[in-house]
Amino acid sequence: MIKTLTVIFVLLLFVSAVSCFGAEQFPNGFHNGGIAPCEGCHSKTPKVAESGSALTLAKDSQSSDAGRGMFNGQDPGSTCLVCHTAPKGQKQPSGYFVATSNDDLAAGLPPGQMTPGGDFGWLRKSYIWATQEAGKLKDGQSQGEHHGHNVIASQFGYNPDYSNAKAPGGIFPSDKLTCTSCHDPHGNYRRLADGSYSTSNAIPVIASGSYKSSPLPDATHAIGSYRLLAGKGYSPASSGRSVIFTSDPPTAVAPDKYNRAETRQGNTRVAYGSDMSEWCQNCHEPHKHATGNAAKITSGIVKQYNSYIASGDINGSRSSSYSSLVPFEVGTKDYAELKRLAGNGGEGGDMSGPLSGENVMCLTCHRAHAGGWDSITRWNTKAELIVYDGKYPGIDSGAPTFIAQGRTSAETRKAYYDRPADSFAVFQRGLCSKCHAKD
């Protein structure tokens, strides 16, 4: 029996490796904008899952969606992370990895992937520190479950959000949230030549619709939705069919190289066009901060955003004022324009700031997956300063405890995607000032 299980595991490991990394088998990408090869996610043989360092037979009951077939992971989320988790030792950002290996998340060490959506590894990083409030010493806390969307992937140790029974402001049950709650694993949603979305296979998907290099759809060919996001009518099986989406995927274009450090080479710009906040409202209620296609950026905010460089420095110009820490929607569905805008530091793109009438969106302040700060914000909104005395605050940098907030300076730097601290002011305040009050 042990020999049989070992053989099965080796075979599944081979299938998984080929599915994820076999360029000769999937030269255009595993998903390629539509349905992926079935064997990459499903298997007809008994499942073998890896739990920590021990191999265990995965029972059908461990899958929260067993009716859709046998997964190569313990559950739908784990099946996604089999490919989308960086292998042990892969600490530098690379490709389609959205989570750092648990083996590389020791105390004081930050997650290493830097996709625009973030790294789910931040969910596994909790912090505690002492702080003074009203003359009394209290504990400050930043729990890992507050750092992002708590996708359920038991094989990798990701658990539900125990603080919120449902999506904040919405109805989606937190104990049912997984990758396929947002992303359609079968890639049914496709963008047609007129910009509309369809789930009919009458017009086939020929490529991903996420990238600067993606082709445009035509009369006989469709392309996939941005990041395989689901649209109108989608009812995630993980939710028990209790949620039905009312909005289609957002209009956006990512640069081909998007998982990268934002050092002195500059920002990674995903060109957001429209409908991002409307799509988020499939699960969440509108935020108290105005957001969405109707949340227009005023001339006063345009002036502040484009002139703001750092605390005390408002000598910037629109041509270089874009910051991926405070992105915005340009308010268009023109994909030619979005492809022109999308880019990264040394590889094209337009890093100019907003114009009047463009949009604030949910992702202006939040990351989509997970990040280093509470509520998935792009910068630390719970501290007065995000740079202290010219250095990233940390328990090793001499910063006050209530500013370091239990983190090492390496963790703080990584949460800002490896920007050098001197790209900010010596005593840098929060980035609400990029749009609002002047320092």
Buried (B, 14 or more C-beta within 10 A) or exposed (E): EEEEBEEBBEEBBEBBEBBBEBEEEBEEBBBBBBBBBEBBBBBEEBBBBBBEEEBBEBEEEBBBBEEBEBBBBBBBBBBBBBBBBBEEEBBEBBBBBBBBBBEBBEEBBBBBBBBBBBBBBBBBBBBEBEBEEEEEEEEBBBBBBBBBBBBBBBBBEBBBBEEBEBBBBBEBBBBBBBBBBBBBBBBBBBBBBEEEBBBEEEBEBBBBBBBBEBEEBEEEBBBBBBBBBBBBEBEBBBBEEEBEBEBBBBBBBBBBBBBBBBEEEBBBBBBBBBBBBBBBBBBBEBBEEEBBBEBBBEEEBBBBBBBBBBBBEBEBEBEBBBBBBBBBBBBBEBBEBBBBBBBBBEBBBBBBBBBEEBBBBBBBBBBBBBBBBBBBBBBBBBBEBBBBBEBBBBBBBEBBBBBBBBBBBBBBBBBBBBBEBEBBBBBBBBBEBBBEEEE
